[in-house]
Amino acid sequence: MRSADPGTGSLLPLVAAQHRAMPFTRLTDCGMDPADARRLLADTASGTPWQDAAAAIAQTQLARARAAEGAGHRTTARQAYRYASAAWMFAQMAHQGDTAEKRDLYGRHTAATAALAPAVERVEIQHRDGLLGGWLCLPPTGEARATVIVWGGLSGWGAAYLPVADACTARGLACLLAEGPGQGESRLSHGLYVDERVTEGFARFLDLVEADPRLGGAIGVQGISFGGLFAAHLAAADPRVGAVVVNGAPAAPTIPEFRTAREQMAAVVGTDDPGRVTEVMDALRFDPDKHRITCPLLLLHGGQDPLARYTDQEPFLRAADPSCVTVRIWPDGEHTLYNHAAERDALTGDWFTDHLIGQGTPKG
């Protein structure tokens, strides 16, 4: 998998596609050590297969974590486990289809994340014939003023968004990083996929929050990339959603022109039949004439996003009350604003605090 021309730095098509899909900004946004991210891009440019390069980085961080743990340095161990978790997350992204290797790599990601307990707590909830999974992060006090549920889209899920959870918990909000239908262990281990009734699956996370006595106050939802479509549908369908953030999502999903994206979409639906994938995507089209968002809406957009144009997100705005809408655009922003991660997370954390605190009724 070496560069086509090492002298000019040009990359073979597969490697170039991986670098486009997983640039440095995305790697660090989803929690990789910046040094690891630079090493991953350099090693893959030099010919190491993506999954092998990422796995080697993860193993190095795991060894570091276990050594620190053995020496009683728990803070260092937690940091290294998080870096390992992120590296395993990106290792599995080399596989679009649900291969045995993808399942193994994602399982290793799950195990590394589980080592962060009790700061990060694994949760599971019954749905249809399987289990939906997620990771619950509580604020330092252990008591939440409100709760934010976050999920991703076609390829990044759950603990990929631990940095987003950090922004919530620092503000006294609990954060549930969801692996919904078509995502993470919910799909890879339990065979739960995206279909016309996918909103029912995401609503199960609202049930989980309501049933946990530690999670008082109102509930917000945040959908990242394709997951923003699911968040908008849930906000329109379920009055329990007190505020919603949509970041880089298409309101009218179509079969992508990029082969890897098409494969990802087929995987989340659980079929190789393009007709069935189209059928599901057509059913998930968000129509502001039919779907109304009555809670506050924050829409985020990157002006340089190649996957979701501003016009692709405008139907969400038309579905909401203009007096309850906030729009933030970064003209140089990449997809889901990888390159403005810190500012983006501070903004959403503050916005959820402003719109959720005082909405809900404390439990007890």
C-alpha positions in Angstrom: 0.0 0.0 0.0 2.9 2.3 -0.7 2.7 5.8 -2.2 2.3 5.8 -5.9 5.2 8.2 -6.1 7.0 8.7 -2.8 9.0 11.6 -4.2 6.0 13.7 -4.7 4.0 12.3 -1.8 1.1 11.3 -3.9 -0.9 8.4 -2.5 -2.5 5.3 -3.9 -6.3 5.8 -4.3 -7.3 3.7 -1.2 -4.8 5.5 1.0 -5.8 8.9 -0.3 -9.5 8.1 0.4 -8.7 7.1 3.9 -6.7 10.3 4.5 -9.6 12.4 3.2 -12.1 10.5 5.4 -9.9 10.6 8.4 -7.7 13.7 8.3 -5.6 14.9 11.3 -8.4 17.2 12.4 -10.9 14.3 12.7 -8.5 12.0 14.4 -7.8 14.5 17.1 -11.4 15.7 17.3 -12.4 12.1 18.2 -9.8 11.8 20.9 -6.5 10.6 19.4 -3.2 11.8 20.8 -2.0 14.4 18.3 1.4 12.6 18.1 -0.5 9.3 17.4 -2.6 11.0 14.7 0.6 12.3 12.9 2.2 8.8 13.2 -0.9 7.1 11.7 -1.0 9.4 8.7 2.7 9.1 8.2 2.8 5.3 8.6 -0.1 4.8 6.2 1.4 7.2 3.6 4.5 5.0 3.8 2.7 1.8 3.1 1.4 0.3 6.3 -2.3 -0.7 6.0 -4.6 1.6 7.9 -5.9 -1.0 10.3 -2.4 -2.3 11.1 -1.0 1.2 11.7 -3.9 2.2 14.0 -3.8 -1.1 15.8 -0.1 -0.8 16.5 -0.7 2.7 18.0 -3.6 1.3 20.1 -1.4 -1.5 21.5 1.3 1.0 22.4 -1.2 3.1 24.3 -2.6 0.0 26.0 0.8 -1.0 27.2 1.4 2.5 28.5 -2.0 2.4 30.3 -1.3 -0.9 32.0 2.2 0.1 33.1 0.8 3.3 34.6 -2.0 1.4 36.3 0.5 -1.0 37.8 2.5 1.9 39.2 -0.6 3.4 40.7 -0.7 6.3 38.2 -4.4 6.1 37.5 -4.7 9.5 35.8 -2.0 8.6 33.3 -3.6 5.2 32.8 -7.0 6.8 32.0 -5.4 9.1 29.5 -3.7 6.2 27.7 -6.9 4.1 27.7 -8.7 7.0 26.0 -6.0 7.3 23.4 -6.1 3.5 22.9 -9.9 3.6 22.6 -9.7 6.3 19.9 -7.0 4.4 17.9 -9.1 1.2 17.9 -12.1 3.3 16.8 -10.2 4.5 13.7 -8.7 1.1 13.1 -12.2 -0.4 12.5 -13.0 2.4 10.1 -10.7 0.7 7.5 -13.5 -1.8 7.0 -16.8 -0.6 5.5 -18.6 -3.9 5.6 -19.2 -5.9 8.8 -16.2 -8.2 8.5 -14.9 -10.4 11.4 -11.9 -8.1 11.6 -14.1 -5.1 11.9 -16.0 -6.7 14.8 -12.8 -7.7 16.5 -11.3 -4.2 16.2 -14.5 -2.6 17.5 -14.6 -5.1 20.3 -11.1 -4.0 21.3 -12.3 -0.4 21.2 -15.2 -1.3 23.5 -12.8 -3.0 25.9 -10.4 -0.1 26.1 -13.3 2.3 26.7 -14.7 0.0 29.5 -11.4 0.4 31.3 -12.3 4.0 31.9 -14.9 2.9 34.5 -16.2 4.3 36.7 -15.8 7.7 35.0 -17.4 6.1 31.9 -20.2 3.6 32.5 -21.4 1.1 29.9 -25.2 1.0 29.5 -27.4 -1.4 27.5 -31.1 -1.3 26.8 -33.3 -4.0 25.2 -34.6 -3.1 21.8 -36.4 -5.6 19.5 -34.3 -8.8 19.5 -31.1 -7.2 20.6 -29.4 -4.6 22.8 -28.6 -1.0 22.2 -25.4 0.2 23.9 -23.9 3.4 25.0 -21.6 5.1 27.5 -22.8 7.3 30.3 -20.6 10.1 31.6 -21.6 11.9 34.8 -20.5 15.3 36.0 -17.9 15.3 38.8 -20.6 15.8 41.5 -22.3 12.6 40.3 -25.6 14.5 40.0 -26.8 15.8 36.7 -28.6 19.1 36.2 -29.8 17.8 32.8 -28.7 15.2 30.3 -27.5 15.3 26.7 -27.7 12.2 24.4 -25.1 12.3 21.6 -24.8 10.0 18.6 -22.8 9.9 15.4 -23.6 8.8 11.9 -22.3 6.2 9.4 -18.8 5.4 10.8 -18.1 7.2 14.1 -20.2 6.3 17.2 -20.4 6.2 20.9 -17.0 6.8 22.6 -15.7 8.5 19.6 -17.4 11.5 21.1 -15.8 11.4 24.6 -14.5 15.0 24.0 -18.1 16.1 23.5 -19.0 14.4 26.8 -16.2 16.3 28.5 -17.7 19.6 27.5 -21.1 18.5 29.0 -19.8 17.1 32.2 -17.7 20.1 32.9 -20.9 22.1 32.9 -22.8 19.8 35.2 -24.6 18.0 32.5 -24.7 14.2 32.1 -23.8 12.9 28.7 -25.0 9.6 27.2 -22.9 8.6 24.1 -25.3 6.4 22.2 -24.7 3.5 19.8 -28.1 3.5 18.1 -29.5 1.2 15.4 -26.9 0.7 12.7 -24.1 1.8 15.0 -21.4 0.3 17.1 -22.0 -2.8 19.2 -25.8 -2.4 18.6 -25.2 -3.3 15.0 -22.0 -5.4 15.1 -22.9 -7.6 18.0 -26.7 -7.4 18.1 -27.8 -7.0 14.4 -29.8 -3.8 15.0 -30.0 -1.8 11.8 -31.4 1.5 10.4 -34.9 1.1 9.0 -38.0 3.2 8.5 -38.7 3.1 12.3 -35.2 3.9 13.4 -36.5 6.8 15.6 -38.1 4.2 17.9 -34.6 2.9 18.6 -33.1 6.3 19.4 -36.2 7.0 21.6 -35.1 4.0 23.8 -32.2 6.2 25.1 -34.8 8.7 26.3 -36.4 5.9 28.2 -33.1 4.9 29.7 -32.4 8.5 30.9 -35.9 8.8 32.4 -35.5 5.5 34.3 -32.1 6.5 35.9 -32.6 8.4 39.2 -29.3 10.1 38.8 -30.3 11.9 35.7 -32.7 14.7 36.6 -33.7 17.6 34.6 -34.5 18.0 30.9 -33.1 15.9 28.0 -31.3 17.3 25.0 -30.1 15.3 21.9 -27.2 16.0 19.6 -26.8 14.3 16.2 -23.4 14.5 14.5 -23.0 14.0 10.7 -25.7 11.6 9.4 -26.9 11.2 13.0 -28.2 14.8 12.9 -31.0 13.5 10.7 -32.0 11.0 13.4 -31.8 13.7 16.0 -34.1 16.0 14.1 -36.6 13.2 13.5 -36.6 12.3 17.2 -37.0 16.0 18.2 -40.0 16.2 15.9 -41.6 13.0 17.1 -40.9 12.9 20.9 -42.0 15.8 23.2 -39.5 14.6 25.8 -36.7 16.2 23.7 -36.0 19.6 25.3 -33.4 20.9 22.9 -31.7 19.5 19.8 -28.4 20.1 18.0 -27.9 19.1 14.4 -24.4 19.2 13.1 -23.6 18.5 9.4 -26.6 16.3 8.5 -28.5 15.8 5.2 -32.3 16.4 5.6 -32.9 14.4 2.4 -30.4 11.5 2.4 -29.3 10.1 -1.0 -27.0 7.3 -2.0 -23.5 9.0 -2.0 -21.3 9.1 -5.0 -18.3 8.0 -3.0 -17.9 4.2 -3.0 -16.8 4.0 0.7 -19.8 6.1 1.7 -22.2 3.9 -0.3 -20.7 0.9 1.5 -21.1 2.5 4.9 -24.8 3.4 4.1 -25.5 -0.2 3.0 -23.8 -1.5 6.2 -26.0 0.6 8.5 -29.1 -0.6 6.7 -27.8 -4.2 6.9 -28.1 -5.1 3.2 -26.2 -5.2 -0.1 -29.5 -4.5 -2.0 -29.2 -0.9 -3.3 -33.0 -0.8 -3.8 -33.6 -1.5 -0.2 -31.0 1.1 0.9 -32.8 3.7 -1.3 -36.2 2.7 0.1 -35.0 3.3 3.6 -33.3 6.6 2.8 -36.4 7.8 1.0 -38.5 7.0 4.1 -36.1 8.9 6.3 -36.3 12.1 4.3 -37.1 15.0 6.7 -40.0 17.0 5.3 -40.7 20.3 7.2 -44.3 20.2 6.0 -44.7 16.9 7.9 -42.1 17.1 10.7 -42.2 20.0 13.1 -39.5 20.8 15.7 -41.1 22.6 18.6 -38.1 22.6 21.0 -35.0 24.9 20.6 -32.8 24.0 17.7 -29.1 24.7 17.2 -27.8 24.1 13.7 -24.1 23.9 13.1 -22.5 24.1 9.7 -19.0 24.2 8.1 -18.7 26.2 5.0 -16.1 23.8 3.6 -18.1 20.7 4.4 -18.0 18.4 1.3 -20.7 16.0 2.6 -23.4 18.4 3.8 -24.1 21.7 2.2 -26.0 24.4 4.0 -28.9 23.9 1.7 -29.0 20.2 2.7 -29.6 21.4 6.3 -32.1 24.2 5.6 -35.2 21.9 5.9 -34.4 21.5 9.6 -34.6 25.3 10.1 -37.9 25.5 8.2 -39.4 22.9 10.5 -38.6 24.9 13.7 -40.0 28.0 15.3 -37.7 30.8 14.1 -37.7 32.4 17.5 -36.2 29.1 18.9 -33.5 28.6 16.3 -29.8 29.3 16.5 -27.5 28.9 13.5 -23.7 29.0 13.7 -21.6 28.8 10.6 -17.8 28.6 10.4 -16.9 29.6 6.8 -13.7 27.5 6.9 -15.4 24.6 8.8 -14.8 21.0 7.7 -17.4 18.3 8.0 -19.0 18.5 11.5 -16.4 21.2 12.3 -13.4 18.9 13.0 -11.2 21.9 12.7 -13.1 24.0 15.3 -13.6 21.2 17.8 -12.9 23.1 21.0 -15.0 26.1 20.1 -17.8 23.9 18.8 -18.0 21.8 21.9 -17.9 24.9 24.2 -20.7 26.5 22.2 -22.9 23.4 22.3 -22.2 22.8 26.0 -23.1 26.4 26.9 -26.2 26.2 24.6 -27.5 23.1 26.2 -26.9 24.6 29.6 -28.9 27.7 28.7 -31.8 25.8 27.2 -32.1 22.7 29.4 -31.4 23.9 32.9 -34.7 24.8 34.6 -36.8 22.9 32.0 -37.0 19.6 33.7 -38.4 18.5 37.1 -35.8 17.0 39.4 -36.2 13.3 40.4 -36.4 12.0 43.8 
